[in-house]
Amino acid sequence: MSNKLVIAVLFYLILLSAASQIMNIERRRQQFDTIGWFGNTEWQLIAEQNSKQYFTFRNLNSIERQTYKRNFLLLSELRFVRGEDQTFANAGFIHFRYTYKIDEIPVDSARVFKTGNFLRWESFIQQQYNALLGVSFRNLVGTGLRFKIIQKPVISFFSGVTPIMHEYEREKSGIVHSDLRFSCYTALNYKPEQTLTFITALYYQPIWFFAYDHRISWEANVFVRISKKLDLTIIFNYLFDTQPPQSIRNHVYNIFNGLRYNF
């Protein structure tokens, strides 16, 4: 365990991380099709550098129900930020996602194509706000496909595409956007040992017909198992936005670290 803790600390010291407007849910999913109820709660301390310096307390919660064909996932987050001798809550989101496993696809009236547990259809709705990133309110609704490329005990690899995602956003300045975005992602889960897990995901989200207006988000996570129910969490996350809200730079970053309790 001592060697793993050293690796985790080194990883923490050399990586920067981003205050993402794109919510990466990959690290909060169950990575295997185990039937039942699952959940966790995370508590983190964050040192964040945007236009000013802030210290943040962050709480994330997830509840997930997995059946043979269906998955229901509910996520929430709330941040309390301290900066310039003030303490205030200025960021949060709630996200619900439904996933359905497609075992077969009809070819014609007599034939079907067996997918071999490869394909899922998923839909989601999300609401969020983030004052530090200039977002007073954002609502997302989307649907698309998720592909399970590899799933082994040590490594799993997924990819997904959401052809249509509607985004309604109201900036702090009062400017309102209503756009259709394309969204795609890849996700890798690597678990070399029972006490150490690495999860990374890359997202790309352009506006339809205006590809120059896009967001790219990359998140990497290290989980070190402390006990049966408790993990040390270290997170790397980077966001690049070609058209950010007014007075916000187009790339932001921060550092996430804390504890996660699994139930």
Secondary structure, 3 states (H helix, E strand, C coil): CHHHHHHHHHHHHHCCCCCCCCCCCHHHCCCCCCCEEEEEEEEEEEEEECCCEEEEEEEEEEEEEECCCEEEEEEEEEEEEEECCEEEEEEEEEEEEEEEEEEEEECCCCCEEEEEEEEEEEEEEEEEEEHHHCEEEEEEEEEEEEEEEEECCCEEEEEEEEEEEEEEEEECCCCEEEEEEEEEEEEEEEEEECCEEEEEEEEEEEECCEEEEEEEEEEEEEEEECCCCEEEEEEEEEEEECCCCCCCCCEEEEEEEEEEEEC
